[in-house]
Amino acid sequence: MTAHLLEDRLKDYAIAGALDQENVLRELIQQYVLASLARAGFFSGEGAVFHGGTCLRIVHGMNRYSEDLDFFLKRPDPEFAWRRYLGAILRDAAGEGFQFSVPDESRQKGAVKKALIRAASVGRVPPLDLPFERDAQKLIKVKLEIDTNPPAGSDHETRYIAFPLTAALTTQTLGSGFGMKLAALLTRRYTKGRDWYDFLWYINRKAMPNLELLRNALEQHGPWAGGEVPADPAWVVGRLRGKIIAIDWGVVGRDVRRFIPLREQEALGLWDTDFFLHHLGVFSQDLLP
């Protein structure tokens, strides 16, 4: 049954090559994991919120594929452990014919708790008729991360997925997601092309960032941690302008290329300082009074 379900689902994707196929297979595993988490009560009550790039992809239809499943707790809980939920994922996977394994994560420290799911070669277990040849020994890895002490001020809502079964997820709203993305852009120690792809995605959808959440995030982590950050619209636009001017855009586009469809990759040639300053101008017109 699972093989037929997966093959039907694969037909929904216009898979253009072996790399695209890997992205699709990983996304299918991500959806199985999300459905299993929902069944286990992960999102219920004062539980977890789904956010980040994979949330934008699966819930909101963003064209960029994403590697990780990112979550945060609605209320801080330093005692959170993945153990209970990983057990549910493994049981559900076995029932569907998958071979999943997880390494021991019991010795983790810090607010962000991580787990790694290794899926035995999808295509071989369960057997699938894939459009492109695939190494029979290759694993698919999905990393789970949850922030057990997130910045205050995020908003969330209920969204639904229909594959592999209908399930309710608690997800971060687009405005709060944009606020957290801006925090990443301003505090990350290295430049990540996927962040800037997402920045454009939010702008094109006229999303307005949750500035309270952005301020709390900046005051919790990064170069402004422990201080008071104005994080008003003019301050945010000014800081982003400084980032855009300093970036080597030829290098940045390479980070995102393997995560987007072939039809979009040509547009990466437009990525330069003027291109992003133009979009920052569009953003500032919407944001500034």
Contacts in CASP RR format, 6 or more apart in sequence:
PFRMAT RR
TARGET T0000
AUTHOR 0000-0000-0000
METHOD contacts of the structure
MODEL  1
MTAHLLEDRLKDYAIAGALDQENVLRELIQQYVLASLARAGFFSGEGAVF
HGGTCLRIVHGMNRYSEDLDFFLKRPDPEFAWRRYLGAILRDAAGEGFQF
SVPDESRQKGAVKKALIRAASVGRVPPLDLPFERDAQKLIKVKLEIDTNP
PAGSDHETRYIAFPLTAALTTQTLGSGFGMKLAALLTRRYTKGRDWYDFL
WYINRKAMPNLELLRNALEQHGPWAGGEVPADPAWVVGRLRGKIIAIDWG
VVGRDVRRFIPLREQEALGLWDTDFFLHHLGVFSQDLLP
2 96 0 8 1.000
2 97 0 8 1.000
2 98 0 8 1.000
2 126 0 8 1.000
3 126 0 8 1.000
3 127 0 8 1.000
3 128 0 8 1.000
5 164 0 8 1.000
6 28 0 8 1.000
6 122 0 8 1.000
6 126 0 8 1.000
6 128 0 8 1.000
7 128 0 8 1.000
7 129 0 8 1.000
9 28 0 8 1.000
9 163 0 8 1.000
9 164 0 8 1.000
10 24 0 8 1.000
10 28 0 8 1.000
10 128 0 8 1.000
10 130 0 8 1.000
10 131 0 8 1.000
13 20 0 8 1.000
13 24 0 8 1.000
15 21 0 8 1.000
15 24 0 8 1.000
15 131 0 8 1.000
15 132 0 8 1.000
16 261 0 8 1.000
16 262 0 8 1.000
17 131 0 8 1.000
17 132 0 8 1.000
18 132 0 8 1.000
18 133 0 8 1.000
18 134 0 8 1.000
19 258 0 8 1.000
20 261 0 8 1.000
20 262 0 8 1.000
21 130 0 8 1.000
21 131 0 8 1.000
21 132 0 8 1.000
21 134 0 8 1.000
22 134 0 8 1.000
22 140 0 8 1.000
23 65 0 8 1.000
23 258 0 8 1.000
23 259 0 8 1.000
24 65 0 8 1.000
25 122 0 8 1.000
25 123 0 8 1.000
25 140 0 8 1.000
26 65 0 8 1.000
26 67 0 8 1.000
26 140 0 8 1.000
26 141 0 8 1.000
26 142 0 8 1.000
27 57 0 8 1.000
27 58 0 8 1.000
27 65 0 8 1.000
28 122 0 8 1.000
28 163 0 8 1.000
29 98 0 8 1.000
29 117 0 8 1.000
29 119 0 8 1.000
29 122 0 8 1.000
29 140 0 8 1.000
29 142 0 8 1.000
30 54 0 8 1.000
30 58 0 8 1.000
30 69 0 8 1.000
30 142 0 8 1.000
31 58 0 8 1.000
31 161 0 8 1.000
31 163 0 8 1.000
31 164 0 8 1.000
32 92 0 8 1.000
32 93 0 8 1.000
32 96 0 8 1.000
32 98 0 8 1.000
32 164 0 8 1.000
33 69 0 8 1.000
33 89 0 8 1.000
33 117 0 8 1.000
33 142 0 8 1.000
33 144 0 8 1.000
34 50 0 8 1.000
34 58 0 8 1.000
34 69 0 8 1.000
34 161 0 8 1.000
34 167 0 8 1.000
34 169 0 8 1.000
35 92 0 8 1.000
35 161 0 8 1.000
35 163 0 8 1.000
35 164 0 8 1.000
35 165 0 8 1.000
35 167 0 8 1.000
36 85 0 8 1.000
36 88 0 8 1.000
36 89 0 8 1.000
36 92 0 8 1.000
36 93 0 8 1.000
37 43 0 8 1.000
37 48 0 8 1.000
37 85 0 8 1.000
37 88 0 8 1.000
37 89 0 8 1.000
38 167 0 8 1.000
38 168 0 8 1.000
38 169 0 8 1.000
39 88 0 8 1.000
39 92 0 8 1.000
39 167 0 8 1.000
40 84 0 8 1.000
40 85 0 8 1.000
40 88 0 8 1.000
40 89 0 8 1.000
41 47 0 8 1.000
42 48 0 8 1.000
42 71 0 8 1.000
42 85 0 8 1.000
43 49 0 8 1.000
43 50 0 8 1.000
43 168 0 8 1.000
43 169 0 8 1.000
43 170 0 8 1.000
45 74 0 8 1.000
46 73 0 8 1.000
46 74 0 8 1.000
46 75 0 8 1.000
47 73 0 8 1.000
47 74 0 8 1.000
47 75 0 8 1.000
47 170 0 8 1.000
48 71 0 8 1.000
48 72 0 8 1.000
48 73 0 8 1.000
48 74 0 8 1.000
48 146 0 8 1.000
48 170 0 8 1.000
49 71 0 8 1.000
49 72 0 8 1.000
49 73 0 8 1.000
49 74 0 8 1.000
49 154 0 8 1.000
49 156 0 8 1.000
49 170 0 8 1.000
49 171 0 8 1.000
49 172 0 8 1.000
50 59 0 8 1.000
50 69 0 8 1.000
50 70 0 8 1.000
50 71 0 8 1.000
50 169 0 8 1.000
50 170 0 8 1.000
50 171 0 8 1.000
50 172 0 8 1.000
51 70 0 8 1.000
51 71 0 8 1.000
51 72 0 8 1.000
51 154 0 8 1.000
51 171 0 8 1.000
51 172 0 8 1.000
51 176 0 8 1.000
51 177 0 8 1.000
51 180 0 8 1.000
52 66 0 8 1.000
52 70 0 8 1.000
52 172 0 8 1.000
52 177 0 8 1.000
52 180 0 8 1.000
52 181 0 8 1.000
53 62 0 8 1.000
53 64 0 8 1.000
53 66 0 8 1.000
53 70 0 8 1.000
53 194 0 8 1.000
53 198 0 8 1.000
54 66 0 8 1.000
54 67 0 8 1.000
54 68 0 8 1.000
54 69 0 8 1.000
54 70 0 8 1.000
55 70 0 8 1.000
55 171 0 8 1.000
55 172 0 8 1.000
56 62 0 8 1.000
56 64 0 8 1.000
56 66 0 8 1.000
56 198 0 8 1.000
56 201 0 8 1.000
57 63 0 8 1.000
57 64 0 8 1.000
57 65 0 8 1.000
57 66 0 8 1.000
58 161 0 8 1.000
59 159 0 8 1.000
59 161 0 8 1.000
59 169 0 8 1.000
59 171 0 8 1.000
60 174 0 8 1.000
62 198 0 8 1.000
62 201 0 8 1.000
63 260 0 8 1.000
63 261 0 8 1.000
63 264 0 8 1.000
64 194 0 8 1.000
64 197 0 8 1.000
64 198 0 8 1.000
64 201 0 8 1.000
64 256 0 8 1.000
64 259 0 8 1.000
64 260 0 8 1.000
65 259 0 8 1.000
65 260 0 8 1.000
66 194 0 8 1.000
66 259 0 8 1.000
67 142 0 8 1.000
67 143 0 8 1.000
68 142 0 8 1.000
68 143 0 8 1.000
68 144 0 8 1.000
68 145 0 8 1.000
69 142 0 8 1.000
69 143 0 8 1.000
69 144 0 8 1.000
69 145 0 8 1.000
70 145 0 8 1.000
70 146 0 8 1.000
71 144 0 8 1.000
71 145 0 8 1.000
71 146 0 8 1.000
71 147 0 8 1.000
72 146 0 8 1.000
72 147 0 8 1.000
72 148 0 8 1.000
72 150 0 8 1.000
72 154 0 8 1.000
72 172 0 8 1.000
73 80 0 8 1.000
73 146 0 8 1.000
73 147 0 8 1.000
73 148 0 8 1.000
73 149 0 8 1.000
73 150 0 8 1.000
74 156 0 8 1.000
74 170 0 8 1.000
76 148 0 8 1.000
76 149 0 8 1.000
76 150 0 8 1.000
77 148 0 8 1.000
78 111 0 8 1.000
78 148 0 8 1.000
78 149 0 8 1.000
80 113 0 8 1.000
80 146 0 8 1.000
80 148 0 8 1.000
81 105 0 8 1.000
81 106 0 8 1.000
81 113 0 8 1.000
82 105 0 8 1.000
82 113 0 8 1.000
82 115 0 8 1.000
82 144 0 8 1.000
82 146 0 8 1.000
83 105 0 8 1.000
83 106 0 8 1.000
86 102 0 8 1.000
86 115 0 8 1.000
86 117 0 8 1.000
89 100 0 8 1.000
89 102 0 8 1.000
89 117 0 8 1.000
90 100 0 8 1.000
90 101 0 8 1.000
90 102 0 8 1.000
93 99 0 8 1.000
93 100 0 8 1.000
93 119 0 8 1.000
94 100 0 8 1.000
96 126 0 8 1.000
96 164 0 8 1.000
97 125 0 8 1.000
97 126 0 8 1.000
98 119 0 8 1.000
98 120 0 8 1.000
98 122 0 8 1.000
98 125 0 8 1.000
98 126 0 8 1.000
99 119 0 8 1.000
99 120 0 8 1.000
99 125 0 8 1.000
100 117 0 8 1.000
100 118 0 8 1.000
100 119 0 8 1.000
100 120 0 8 1.000
101 117 0 8 1.000
101 118 0 8 1.000
101 120 0 8 1.000
102 115 0 8 1.000
102 116 0 8 1.000
102 117 0 8 1.000
102 118 0 8 1.000
103 116 0 8 1.000
103 118 0 8 1.000
105 113 0 8 1.000
105 114 0 8 1.000
105 115 0 8 1.000
105 116 0 8 1.000
108 114 0 8 1.000
110 148 0 8 1.000
111 147 0 8 1.000
111 148 0 8 1.000
111 149 0 8 1.000
112 145 0 8 1.000
112 146 0 8 1.000
112 147 0 8 1.000
112 148 0 8 1.000
113 145 0 8 1.000
113 146 0 8 1.000
113 148 0 8 1.000
114 143 0 8 1.000
114 144 0 8 1.000
114 145 0 8 1.000
115 143 0 8 1.000
115 144 0 8 1.000
115 145 0 8 1.000
116 141 0 8 1.000
116 142 0 8 1.000
116 143 0 8 1.000
116 144 0 8 1.000
117 141 0 8 1.000
117 142 0 8 1.000
117 143 0 8 1.000
117 144 0 8 1.000
118 139 0 8 1.000
118 140 0 8 1.000
118 141 0 8 1.000
119 139 0 8 1.000
119 140 0 8 1.000
119 141 0 8 1.000
119 142 0 8 1.000
120 139 0 8 1.000
121 134 0 8 1.000
121 135 0 8 1.000
121 136 0 8 1.000
121 137 0 8 1.000
121 138 0 8 1.000
121 139 0 8 1.000
121 140 0 8 1.000
122 128 0 8 1.000
122 140 0 8 1.000
123 130 0 8 1.000
123 134 0 8 1.000
124 136 0 8 1.000
151 183 0 8 1.000
151 213 0 8 1.000
151 216 0 8 1.000
151 217 0 8 1.000
151 219 0 8 1.000
151 220 0 8 1.000
151 221 0 8 1.000
152 213 0 8 1.000
152 216 0 8 1.000
153 176 0 8 1.000
153 210 0 8 1.000
153 212 0 8 1.000
153 213 0 8 1.000
153 216 0 8 1.000
154 172 0 8 1.000
154 173 0 8 1.000
154 176 0 8 1.000
154 177 0 8 1.000
154 180 0 8 1.000
154 210 0 8 1.000
154 213 0 8 1.000
155 172 0 8 1.000
155 173 0 8 1.000
155 175 0 8 1.000
155 176 0 8 1.000
155 210 0 8 1.000
156 170 0 8 1.000
156 171 0 8 1.000
156 172 0 8 1.000
156 173 0 8 1.000
156 176 0 8 1.000
157 170 0 8 1.000
157 171 0 8 1.000
157 173 0 8 1.000
158 168 0 8 1.000
158 169 0 8 1.000
158 170 0 8 1.000
158 171 0 8 1.000
159 168 0 8 1.000
159 169 0 8 1.000
159 170 0 8 1.000
159 171 0 8 1.000
160 166 0 8 1.000
160 167 0 8 1.000
160 168 0 8 1.000
160 169 0 8 1.000
161 167 0 8 1.000
161 169 0 8 1.000
172 180 0 8 1.000
173 210 0 8 1.000
174 202 0 8 1.000
174 205 0 8 1.000
174 207 0 8 1.000
175 202 0 8 1.000
175 207 0 8 1.000
175 208 0 8 1.000
175 209 0 8 1.000
175 210 0 8 1.000
176 210 0 8 1.000
176 213 0 8 1.000
177 202 0 8 1.000
177 209 0 8 1.000
177 210 0 8 1.000
177 213 0 8 1.000
178 202 0 8 1.000
178 207 0 8 1.000
178 208 0 8 1.000
178 209 0 8 1.000
178 210 0 8 1.000
179 209 0 8 1.000
179 210 0 8 1.000
179 211 0 8 1.000
179 213 0 8 1.000
179 214 0 8 1.000
179 217 0 8 1.000
180 213 0 8 1.000
180 214 0 8 1.000
180 217 0 8 1.000
181 195 0 8 1.000
181 198 0 8 1.000
181 199 0 8 1.000
181 202 0 8 1.000
181 209 0 8 1.000
182 199 0 8 1.000
182 209 0 8 1.000
182 214 0 8 1.000
182 236 0 8 1.000
182 240 0 8 1.000
183 213 0 8 1.000
183 214 0 8 1.000
183 217 0 8 1.000
183 218 0 8 1.000
183 221 0 8 1.000
184 192 0 8 1.000
184 195 0 8 1.000
185 195 0 8 1.000
185 196 0 8 1.000
185 199 0 8 1.000
185 240 0 8 1.000
185 243 0 8 1.000
186 218 0 8 1.000
186 236 0 8 1.000
186 239 0 8 1.000
186 240 0 8 1.000
186 243 0 8 1.000
187 217 0 8 1.000
187 218 0 8 1.000
187 221 0 8 1.000
187 222 0 8 1.000
187 223 0 8 1.000
187 224 0 8 1.000
188 195 0 8 1.000
191 247 0 8 1.000
191 248 0 8 1.000
191 251 0 8 1.000
191 252 0 8 1.000
191 255 0 8 1.000
192 252 0 8 1.000
192 255 0 8 1.000
193 252 0 8 1.000
193 253 0 8 1.000
193 255 0 8 1.000
193 256 0 8 1.000
194 255 0 8 1.000
194 256 0 8 1.000
194 259 0 8 1.000
196 252 0 8 1.000
196 256 0 8 1.000
196 271 0 8 1.000
196 276 0 8 1.000
197 256 0 8 1.000
197 259 0 8 1.000
197 260 0 8 1.000
199 279 0 8 1.000
200 279 0 8 1.000
202 209 0 8 1.000
203 279 0 8 1.000
203 282 0 8 1.000
203 283 0 8 1.000
206 286 0 8 1.000
208 286 0 8 1.000
208 287 0 8 1.000
209 236 0 8 1.000
209 287 0 8 1.000
211 231 0 8 1.000
211 232 0 8 1.000
211 233 0 8 1.000
211 236 0 8 1.000
214 231 0 8 1.000
214 236 0 8 1.000
215 229 0 8 1.000
215 230 0 8 1.000
215 231 0 8 1.000
218 224 0 8 1.000
218 225 0 8 1.000
218 229 0 8 1.000
218 231 0 8 1.000
219 225 0 8 1.000
219 226 0 8 1.000
219 227 0 8 1.000
219 228 0 8 1.000
219 229 0 8 1.000
220 226 0 8 1.000
229 235 0 8 1.000
233 284 0 8 1.000
233 287 0 8 1.000
233 288 0 8 1.000
233 289 0 8 1.000
234 288 0 8 1.000
236 287 0 8 1.000
237 280 0 8 1.000
237 281 0 8 1.000
237 283 0 8 1.000
237 284 0 8 1.000
237 287 0 8 1.000
237 288 0 8 1.000
240 280 0 8 1.000
240 283 0 8 1.000
241 277 0 8 1.000
241 280 0 8 1.000
244 273 0 8 1.000
244 276 0 8 1.000
244 277 0 8 1.000
244 280 0 8 1.000
245 273 0 8 1.000
245 277 0 8 1.000
247 273 0 8 1.000
247 276 0 8 1.000
249 271 0 8 1.000
249 272 0 8 1.000
249 273 0 8 1.000
249 275 0 8 1.000
249 276 0 8 1.000
250 271 0 8 1.000
250 272 0 8 1.000
252 271 0 8 1.000
253 268 0 8 1.000
253 269 0 8 1.000
253 271 0 8 1.000
256 268 0 8 1.000
257 265 0 8 1.000
257 268 0 8 1.000
END
